Amino acid sequence: MSPYELMVLLRQCHDIAETGWTVTAVLPDHECEAHVAYTVGLTGIGAPELVITGLRPDLAHAILGDLAQRALAGQRWTHRQRLDDLLLGHPAVIIDGTSNEQIVPGTACAIYGRNNVRLQQIVWPDPADRFPWDPGYQYPAHTQPLLTTT
């Protein structure tokens, strides 16, 4: 681990100790890759870490922050649960899954251990409220990569 990575990890541990959670944003290396953001800290209360992809970091942070606060208050979600009160005027869906080449919650795994980190992803729709698994979804797959589901 580099000194910079260690500094980031320590900062996030501090934030988790203060608020119960933090967000890690992973910016794409290439134009055809999506932004990835995920919570770190929810594992500590027995909840899955939350992931969102394909959104600007500030918007992703706001959405993750909203749901992290709900998780700290005891709320939990099930696979394919629809949320109508998260995105203004559009539904979101929660999916359970595991990391893959595009979505790696490295900081959460570094803190809690890879085998202890469960993941749920917030999936957002296209303007017609279709999701990536629906016929006619407007965006290419790389726009919003999904966790591996089983």
C-alpha positions, 0 to 999 in steps of 0.5 A: 500500500502506498503512503497516499493509499494509507492516508486515504484509508486512515481518513476514511476510518476516521470518517466512519468512526465519526459518522458511521459511513463514508463514500469512496468514488472511483473515477474512470481511467478511460472515456468508455468507463463509468464512475463508481461510488460506494459506501464504506462503513455499513458492513460495521453495522451488519448491512451491505455496502451500497454501490452506484455507477455511472453518475457524477461523484457529487450526485452519487455521494448524495444518493449514497448518503441518503441511503446510508443514513436510512441504513444506519436507522435500521432500514434494509432492502431486498434484491430487486426492491423498487425505491420510489422516494430516492430519485426525483420523479423516477424509480430506482431498484436495489440489486444484490450482487458481487464485485467484478472487474468494473466494480471493486469496493477496494476500500471496504475490502481493505477495512473489513476483509473481502469475504465480509463485504456484502454489496447492494447496487442502486440502479437508475433508469433511463428517461422512460424508466427502463432499467438495464435488464429491460428491453429498449434500455436507452444507454449502452451497458458500459454507462451503468455497469452492474454487480454480478448477480447470481 
